[in-house]
């Protein structure tokens, strides 16, 4: 008997279904060790508008107003250095992403890639 958590009916299938037809954007946090660098990386990698104020509230506003009707899947990778350097800020970032997803569940998904730092 196959594992129900693998294959066509498992969580990975739900993940790929969630990603189908969405814009996929990678937020690569390699080298980010403080809030200013995190906000700059978000601005660049997520192609946030010029009015992005580089603070948590502005990030939340931008995440719930991303362009396109198809929605966006954000893959956050190489976040470990930032999380280690600024654990409180990393926690806040996760909360902002989570609240944005809760606000726009059909238009936004955020995945945090696990594994070793490159």
mmCIF file of the C-alpha atoms, coordinates in Angstrom:
data_MODEL
# 
_entry.id   MODEL 
# 
loop_
_atom_site.group_PDB 
_atom_site.id 
_atom_site.type_symbol 
_atom_site.label_atom_id 
_atom_site.label_alt_id 
_atom_site.label_comp_id 
_atom_site.label_asym_id 
_atom_site.label_entity_id 
_atom_site.label_seq_id 
_atom_site.pdbx_PDB_ins_code 
_atom_site.Cartn_x 
_atom_site.Cartn_y 
_atom_site.Cartn_z 
_atom_site.occupancy 
_atom_site.B_iso_or_equiv 
_atom_site.pdbx_formal_charge 
_atom_site.auth_seq_id 
_atom_site.auth_comp_id 
_atom_site.auth_asym_id 
_atom_site.auth_atom_id 
_atom_site.pdbx_PDB_model_num 
ATOM 1   C CA . UNK A 1 1   ? 0.000  0.000  0.000   1.00 0.00 ? 1   UNK A CA 1 
ATOM 2   C CA . UNK A 1 2   ? 1.366  3.417  -0.881  1.00 0.00 ? 2   UNK A CA 1 
ATOM 3   C CA . UNK A 1 3   ? 1.860  6.193  1.635   1.00 0.00 ? 3   UNK A CA 1 
ATOM 4   C CA . UNK A 1 4   ? -1.156 8.542  1.365   1.00 0.00 ? 4   UNK A CA 1 
ATOM 5   C CA . UNK A 1 5   ? 1.103  11.517 2.095   1.00 0.00 ? 5   UNK A CA 1 
ATOM 6   C CA . UNK A 1 6   ? 3.064  10.897 -1.096  1.00 0.00 ? 6   UNK A CA 1 
ATOM 7   C CA . UNK A 1 7   ? 2.024  10.795 -4.705  1.00 0.00 ? 7   UNK A CA 1 
ATOM 8   C CA . UNK A 1 8   ? -1.003 12.207 -6.410  1.00 0.00 ? 8   UNK A CA 1 
ATOM 9   C CA . UNK A 1 9   ? -3.286 12.680 -3.414  1.00 0.00 ? 9   UNK A CA 1 
ATOM 10  C CA . UNK A 1 10  ? -0.747 13.915 -0.863  1.00 0.00 ? 10  UNK A CA 1 
ATOM 11  C CA . UNK A 1 11  ? 0.439  17.312 0.292   1.00 0.00 ? 11  UNK A CA 1 
ATOM 12  C CA . UNK A 1 12  ? 2.829  17.696 -2.635  1.00 0.00 ? 12  UNK A CA 1 
ATOM 13  C CA . UNK A 1 13  ? -0.074 17.309 -5.026  1.00 0.00 ? 13  UNK A CA 1 
ATOM 14  C CA . UNK A 1 14  ? -1.940 20.029 -3.145  1.00 0.00 ? 14  UNK A CA 1 
ATOM 15  C CA . UNK A 1 15  ? 1.171  22.198 -3.311  1.00 0.00 ? 15  UNK A CA 1 
ATOM 16  C CA . UNK A 1 16  ? 1.540  21.784 -7.057  1.00 0.00 ? 16  UNK A CA 1 
ATOM 17  C CA . UNK A 1 17  ? -2.179 22.381 -7.525  1.00 0.00 ? 17  UNK A CA 1 
ATOM 18  C CA . UNK A 1 18  ? -1.777 25.606 -5.514  1.00 0.00 ? 18  UNK A CA 1 
ATOM 19  C CA . UNK A 1 19  ? 1.133  26.665 -7.738  1.00 0.00 ? 19  UNK A CA 1 
ATOM 20  C CA . UNK A 1 20  ? -0.578 25.870 -11.036 1.00 0.00 ? 20  UNK A CA 1 
ATOM 21  C CA . UNK A 1 21  ? -1.113 29.027 -13.057 1.00 0.00 ? 21  UNK A CA 1 
ATOM 22  C CA . UNK A 1 22  ? 0.505  31.289 -10.453 1.00 0.00 ? 22  UNK A CA 1 
ATOM 23  C CA . UNK A 1 23  ? 3.478  33.569 -10.805 1.00 0.00 ? 23  UNK A CA 1 
ATOM 24  C CA . UNK A 1 24  ? 6.371  31.887 -8.987  1.00 0.00 ? 24  UNK A CA 1 
ATOM 25  C CA . UNK A 1 25  ? 8.877  34.222 -7.363  1.00 0.00 ? 25  UNK A CA 1 
ATOM 26  C CA . UNK A 1 26  ? 12.022 33.291 -5.419  1.00 0.00 ? 26  UNK A CA 1 
ATOM 27  C CA . UNK A 1 27  ? 12.985 35.440 -2.444  1.00 0.00 ? 27  UNK A CA 1 
ATOM 28  C CA . UNK A 1 28  ? 16.642 34.510 -1.921  1.00 0.00 ? 28  UNK A CA 1 
ATOM 29  C CA . UNK A 1 29  ? 17.891 35.801 1.433   1.00 0.00 ? 29  UNK A CA 1 
ATOM 30  C CA . UNK A 1 30  ? 21.515 34.716 1.003   1.00 0.00 ? 30  UNK A CA 1 
ATOM 31  C CA . UNK A 1 31  ? 23.737 37.343 2.650   1.00 0.00 ? 31  UNK A CA 1 
ATOM 32  C CA . UNK A 1 32  ? 20.836 39.118 4.371   1.00 0.00 ? 32  UNK A CA 1 
ATOM 33  C CA . UNK A 1 33  ? 21.628 39.775 8.032   1.00 0.00 ? 33  UNK A CA 1 
ATOM 34  C CA . UNK A 1 34  ? 19.454 42.751 8.999   1.00 0.00 ? 34  UNK A CA 1 
ATOM 35  C CA . UNK A 1 35  ? 16.069 44.323 8.370   1.00 0.00 ? 35  UNK A CA 1 
ATOM 36  C CA . UNK A 1 36  ? 17.342 46.929 5.913   1.00 0.00 ? 36  UNK A CA 1 
ATOM 37  C CA . UNK A 1 37  ? 18.899 44.234 3.707   1.00 0.00 ? 37  UNK A CA 1 
ATOM 38  C CA . UNK A 1 38  ? 15.777 42.058 4.079   1.00 0.00 ? 38  UNK A CA 1 
ATOM 39  C CA . UNK A 1 39  ? 13.546 44.898 2.913   1.00 0.00 ? 39  UNK A CA 1 
ATOM 40  C CA . UNK A 1 40  ? 15.848 45.701 -0.019  1.00 0.00 ? 40  UNK A CA 1 
ATOM 41  C CA . UNK A 1 41  ? 15.872 42.047 -1.050  1.00 0.00 ? 41  UNK A CA 1 
ATOM 42  C CA . UNK A 1 42  ? 12.079 41.904 -0.838  1.00 0.00 ? 42  UNK A CA 1 
ATOM 43  C CA . UNK A 1 43  ? 11.831 45.063 -2.946  1.00 0.00 ? 43  UNK A CA 1 
ATOM 44  C CA . UNK A 1 44  ? 14.063 43.595 -5.648  1.00 0.00 ? 44  UNK A CA 1 
ATOM 45  C CA . UNK A 1 45  ? 13.133 39.918 -5.692  1.00 0.00 ? 45  UNK A CA 1 
ATOM 46  C CA . UNK A 1 46  ? 9.391  40.505 -5.316  1.00 0.00 ? 46  UNK A CA 1 
ATOM 47  C CA . UNK A 1 47  ? 9.481  43.497 -7.695  1.00 0.00 ? 47  UNK A CA 1 
ATOM 48  C CA . UNK A 1 48  ? 7.604  45.654 -5.198  1.00 0.00 ? 48  UNK A CA 1 
ATOM 49  C CA . UNK A 1 49  ? 6.405  49.103 -6.303  1.00 0.00 ? 49  UNK A CA 1 
ATOM 50  C CA . UNK A 1 50  ? 8.504  52.250 -5.923  1.00 0.00 ? 50  UNK A CA 1 
ATOM 51  C CA . UNK A 1 51  ? 6.267  53.438 -3.061  1.00 0.00 ? 51  UNK A CA 1 
ATOM 52  C CA . UNK A 1 52  ? 7.298  50.419 -0.900  1.00 0.00 ? 52  UNK A CA 1 
ATOM 53  C CA . UNK A 1 53  ? 8.343  52.019 2.389   1.00 0.00 ? 53  UNK A CA 1 
ATOM 54  C CA . UNK A 1 54  ? 10.781 49.281 3.522   1.00 0.00 ? 54  UNK A CA 1 
ATOM 55  C CA . UNK A 1 55  ? 8.951  48.559 6.775   1.00 0.00 ? 55  UNK A CA 1 
ATOM 56  C CA . UNK A 1 56  ? 6.741  45.705 8.000   1.00 0.00 ? 56  UNK A CA 1 
ATOM 57  C CA . UNK A 1 57  ? 3.430  47.496 7.361   1.00 0.00 ? 57  UNK A CA 1 
ATOM 58  C CA . UNK A 1 58  ? 4.442  48.444 3.837   1.00 0.00 ? 58  UNK A CA 1 
ATOM 59  C CA . UNK A 1 59  ? 5.555  44.865 3.147   1.00 0.00 ? 59  UNK A CA 1 
ATOM 60  C CA . UNK A 1 60  ? 2.187  43.575 4.364   1.00 0.00 ? 60  UNK A CA 1 
ATOM 61  C CA . UNK A 1 61  ? 0.398  46.072 2.116   1.00 0.00 ? 61  UNK A CA 1 
ATOM 62  C CA . UNK A 1 62  ? 2.466  45.092 -0.906  1.00 0.00 ? 62  UNK A CA 1 
ATOM 63  C CA . UNK A 1 63  ? 2.035  41.351 -0.351  1.00 0.00 ? 63  UNK A CA 1 
ATOM 64  C CA . UNK A 1 64  ? -1.737 41.710 -0.367  1.00 0.00 ? 64  UNK A CA 1 
ATOM 65  C CA . UNK A 1 65  ? -1.646 43.851 -3.499  1.00 0.00 ? 65  UNK A CA 1 
ATOM 66  C CA . UNK A 1 66  ? 0.652  41.895 -5.825  1.00 0.00 ? 66  UNK A CA 1 
ATOM 67  C CA . UNK A 1 67  ? -0.137 42.332 -9.525  1.00 0.00 ? 67  UNK A CA 1 
ATOM 68  C CA . UNK A 1 68  ? -1.838 39.730 -11.657 1.00 0.00 ? 68  UNK A CA 1 
ATOM 69  C CA . UNK A 1 69  ? -5.099 37.874 -11.337 1.00 0.00 ? 69  UNK A CA 1 
ATOM 70  C CA . UNK A 1 70  ? -3.420 34.468 -11.288 1.00 0.00 ? 70  UNK A CA 1 
ATOM 71  C CA . UNK A 1 71  ? -1.848 34.899 -7.858  1.00 0.00 ? 71  UNK A CA 1 
ATOM 72  C CA . UNK A 1 72  ? 1.707  34.470 -6.646  1.00 0.00 ? 72  UNK A CA 1 
ATOM 73  C CA . UNK A 1 73  ? 3.728  31.702 -5.043  1.00 0.00 ? 73  UNK A CA 1 
ATOM 74  C CA . UNK A 1 74  ? 6.755  33.050 -3.147  1.00 0.00 ? 74  UNK A CA 1 
ATOM 75  C CA . UNK A 1 75  ? 9.549  30.595 -2.375  1.00 0.00 ? 75  UNK A CA 1 
ATOM 76  C CA . UNK A 1 76  ? 11.804 31.885 0.413   1.00 0.00 ? 76  UNK A CA 1 
ATOM 77  C CA . UNK A 1 77  ? 15.217 30.259 0.329   1.00 0.00 ? 77  UNK A CA 1 
ATOM 78  C CA . UNK A 1 78  ? 18.568 30.594 2.088   1.00 0.00 ? 78  UNK A CA 1 
ATOM 79  C CA . UNK A 1 79  ? 16.863 32.375 5.024   1.00 0.00 ? 79  UNK A CA 1 
ATOM 80  C CA . UNK A 1 80  ? 18.892 30.661 7.770   1.00 0.00 ? 80  UNK A CA 1 
ATOM 81  C CA . UNK A 1 81  ? 21.628 33.306 8.037   1.00 0.00 ? 81  UNK A CA 1 
ATOM 82  C CA . UNK A 1 82  ? 19.028 36.034 8.549   1.00 0.00 ? 82  UNK A CA 1 
ATOM 83  C CA . UNK A 1 83  ? 17.095 33.930 11.061  1.00 0.00 ? 83  UNK A CA 1 
ATOM 84  C CA . UNK A 1 84  ? 20.260 33.326 13.059  1.00 0.00 ? 84  UNK A CA 1 
ATOM 85  C CA . UNK A 1 85  ? 21.453 36.948 12.937  1.00 0.00 ? 85  UNK A CA 1 
ATOM 86  C CA . UNK A 1 86  ? 18.043 38.507 13.704  1.00 0.00 ? 86  UNK A CA 1 
ATOM 87  C CA . UNK A 1 87  ? 15.661 35.893 15.132  1.00 0.00 ? 87  UNK A CA 1 
ATOM 88  C CA . UNK A 1 88  ? 13.083 38.478 16.227  1.00 0.00 ? 88  UNK A CA 1 
ATOM 89  C CA . UNK A 1 89  ? 12.998 40.080 12.795  1.00 0.00 ? 89  UNK A CA 1 
ATOM 90  C CA . UNK A 1 90  ? 12.753 36.668 11.112  1.00 0.00 ? 90  UNK A CA 1 
ATOM 91  C CA . UNK A 1 91  ? 9.800  35.842 13.348  1.00 0.00 ? 91  UNK A CA 1 
ATOM 92  C CA . UNK A 1 92  ? 8.148  39.123 12.371  1.00 0.00 ? 92  UNK A CA 1 
ATOM 93  C CA . UNK A 1 93  ? 8.787  38.403 8.685   1.00 0.00 ? 93  UNK A CA 1 
ATOM 94  C CA . UNK A 1 94  ? 7.105  35.017 9.040   1.00 0.00 ? 94  UNK A CA 1 
ATOM 95  C CA . UNK A 1 95  ? 4.132  36.646 10.759  1.00 0.00 ? 95  UNK A CA 1 
ATOM 96  C CA . UNK A 1 96  ? 3.820  39.234 7.968   1.00 0.00 ? 96  UNK A CA 1 
ATOM 97  C CA . UNK A 1 97  ? 3.941  36.522 5.300   1.00 0.00 ? 97  UNK A CA 1 
ATOM 98  C CA . UNK A 1 98  ? 1.448  34.397 7.235   1.00 0.00 ? 98  UNK A CA 1 
ATOM 99  C CA . UNK A 1 99  ? -1.021 37.241 7.715   1.00 0.00 ? 99  UNK A CA 1 
ATOM 100 C CA . UNK A 1 100 ? -0.778 38.154 4.031   1.00 0.00 ? 100 UNK A CA 1 
ATOM 101 C CA . UNK A 1 101 ? -1.523 34.556 3.040   1.00 0.00 ? 101 UNK A CA 1 
ATOM 102 C CA . UNK A 1 102 ? -4.454 34.459 5.468   1.00 0.00 ? 102 UNK A CA 1 
ATOM 103 C CA . UNK A 1 103 ? -5.785 37.679 3.916   1.00 0.00 ? 103 UNK A CA 1 
ATOM 104 C CA . UNK A 1 104 ? -5.377 36.487 0.316   1.00 0.00 ? 104 UNK A CA 1 
ATOM 105 C CA . UNK A 1 105 ? -5.420 32.648 0.472   1.00 0.00 ? 105 UNK A CA 1 
ATOM 106 C CA . UNK A 1 106 ? -6.425 32.177 -3.158  1.00 0.00 ? 106 UNK A CA 1 
ATOM 107 C CA . UNK A 1 107 ? -3.941 34.739 -4.483  1.00 0.00 ? 107 UNK A CA 1 
ATOM 108 C CA . UNK A 1 108 ? -0.830 34.252 -2.335  1.00 0.00 ? 108 UNK A CA 1 
ATOM 109 C CA . UNK A 1 109 ? 1.159  31.267 -1.105  1.00 0.00 ? 109 UNK A CA 1 
ATOM 110 C CA . UNK A 1 110 ? 4.521  31.495 0.666   1.00 0.00 ? 110 UNK A CA 1 
ATOM 111 C CA . UNK A 1 111 ? 6.829  28.507 1.029   1.00 0.00 ? 111 UNK A CA 1 
ATOM 112 C CA . UNK A 1 112 ? 9.991  28.459 3.133   1.00 0.00 ? 112 UNK A CA 1 
ATOM 113 C CA . UNK A 1 113 ? 12.595 26.094 1.684   1.00 0.00 ? 113 UNK A CA 1 
ATOM 114 C CA . UNK A 1 114 ? 14.122 23.869 4.329   1.00 0.00 ? 114 UNK A CA 1 
ATOM 115 C CA . UNK A 1 115 ? 17.609 22.425 4.156   1.00 0.00 ? 115 UNK A CA 1 
ATOM 116 C CA . UNK A 1 116 ? 21.179 23.475 4.439   1.00 0.00 ? 116 UNK A CA 1 
ATOM 117 C CA . UNK A 1 117 ? 22.467 26.894 3.519   1.00 0.00 ? 117 UNK A CA 1 
ATOM 118 C CA . UNK A 1 118 ? 24.297 26.949 0.149   1.00 0.00 ? 118 UNK A CA 1 
# 
